[in-house]
Amino acid sequence: MKQIESHRISGGNQGVWRHQSNLLGCEMNVAVFVPEHEEGARLPVIYWLSGLTCSEQNFITKAGAQRYAAEHGVILVAPDTSPRGEDVADDPAYDLGLGAGFYLNATQAPWAKHFRMYDYVLEELPALIEAHFPASYRRSIMGHSMGGHGALIMALKNPGRFAAVSAFSPIVAPSQVPWGRKAFSTYLGEDEAEWRDWDATALLSKAQERLPILIDQGEADDFLEPQLKPWVFAEEADRLGHPLTLRRHQGYDHSYYFIASFIGEHVAWHAKALMA
Ligand SMILES: N[C@@H](CCC(=O)N[C@@H](CSC=O)C(=O)NCC(=O)O)C(=O)O
């Protein structure tokens, strides 16, 4: 891994690293915040998944999470949102292709060659983090919007893998909303039965672990009704008895101003589970 940025912040270090991903077949950037820690200590890791149009930069420059990670002694890892490079398939729309990997493994040409963000986040990235940083094997995951969808499916599909999961304004039912239907039909094909394995609301009934979920949602979010519909997920969680805390906040929109307002509570939620 090659370091391309290094900044002192909240007593720790915010780095950005570039590495060759064998899985994605391209170079990837990943942001890693390491708090001040005792020599030889191994710290738990919170993975953050960003939304459409983002890179590894949005979270580290806008959310203000580093001070809370420093307080709790946890590492923060924020990967990019898709494979990148000249030979990676793309689309002119902002919600497909570069910056829009949807944290799944594509099965359709030309996407299947590089778009394997699910395997990347679940396997290749943690292996790198645990080999190159003072990271323990305690992991949790959170994200925003498309990244909230990513965090939810990673946790629901992998019982025992994550100590905690949370999301800001997640796409909870991608099979039922335009962003998700467009991405799933493009990356996974037209057979909607194949989509169920990548849809958080559909996965709830198959979950083998009732890991508590925290979701924060702004009421002034322009995407709330057309794309997010957290009530669909809440109704299914309620039906199944899956523990869900869904908090709806008056006046907050879809932006990182909302995330910055509540990120401290999310980091505390994760730290409590990671240290248990
Ligand atoms: N450009 C698009 C909307 C793009 C957008 O709002 N992206 C969000 C995530 S949306 C869901 O995944 C985001 O995080 N943007 C980056 C930021 O720093 O705010 C449009 O015009 O509608």
Ligand as a Chemical Component Dictionary entry (heavy atoms), coordinates in Angstrom:
data_LIG
# 
_chem_comp.id                   LIG 
_chem_comp.type                 NON-POLYMER 
_chem_comp.pdbx_formal_charge   0 
_chem_comp.three_letter_code    LIG 
# 
loop_
_chem_comp_atom.comp_id 
_chem_comp_atom.atom_id 
_chem_comp_atom.alt_atom_id 
_chem_comp_atom.type_symbol 
_chem_comp_atom.charge 
_chem_comp_atom.model_Cartn_x 
_chem_comp_atom.model_Cartn_y 
_chem_comp_atom.model_Cartn_z 
_chem_comp_atom.pdbx_ordinal 
LIG N1  N1  N 0 -25.853 14.444 -7.816 1  
LIG C1  C1  C 0 -27.048 13.778 -7.505 2  
LIG C2  C2  C 0 -27.155 13.389 -6.047 3  
LIG C3  C3  C 0 -25.882 12.878 -5.473 4  
LIG C4  C4  C 0 -25.935 12.799 -3.964 5  
LIG O1  O1  O 0 -26.751 13.417 -3.312 6  
LIG N2  N2  N 0 -25.045 11.993 -3.430 7  
LIG C5  C5  C 0 -25.061 11.793 -2.018 8  
LIG C6  C6  C 0 -25.337 10.356 -1.748 9  
LIG S1  S1  S 0 -26.899 9.908  -2.477 10 
LIG C7  C7  C 0 -27.049 8.240  -2.245 11 
LIG O2  O2  O 0 -26.244 7.407  -2.318 12 
LIG C8  C8  C 0 -23.719 12.224 -1.447 13 
LIG O3  O3  O 0 -23.278 11.714 -0.441 14 
LIG N3  N3  N 0 -23.090 13.203 -2.107 15 
LIG C9  C9  C 0 -21.768 13.653 -1.755 16 
LIG C10 C10 C 0 -21.699 14.772 -0.767 17 
LIG O4  O4  O 0 -20.551 15.098 -0.356 18 
LIG O5  O5  O 0 -22.732 15.350 -0.379 19 
LIG C11 C11 C 0 -28.180 14.671 -7.856 20 
LIG O6  O6  O 0 -27.880 15.700 -8.410 21 
LIG O7  O7  O 0 -29.346 14.332 -7.581 22 
# 
loop_
_chem_comp_bond.comp_id 
_chem_comp_bond.atom_id_1 
_chem_comp_bond.atom_id_2 
_chem_comp_bond.value_order 
_chem_comp_bond.pdbx_ordinal 
LIG N1  C1  SING 1  
LIG C1  C2  SING 2  
LIG C1  C11 SING 3  
LIG C2  C3  SING 4  
LIG C3  C4  SING 5  
LIG C4  O1  DOUB 6  
LIG C4  N2  SING 7  
LIG N2  C5  SING 8  
LIG C5  C6  SING 9  
LIG C5  C8  SING 10 
LIG C6  S1  SING 11 
LIG S1  C7  SING 12 
LIG C7  O2  DOUB 13 
LIG C8  O3  DOUB 14 
LIG C8  N3  SING 15 
LIG N3  C9  SING 16 
LIG C9  C10 SING 17 
LIG C10 O4  DOUB 18 
LIG C10 O5  SING 19 
LIG C11 O6  DOUB 20 
LIG C11 O7  SING 21 
# 
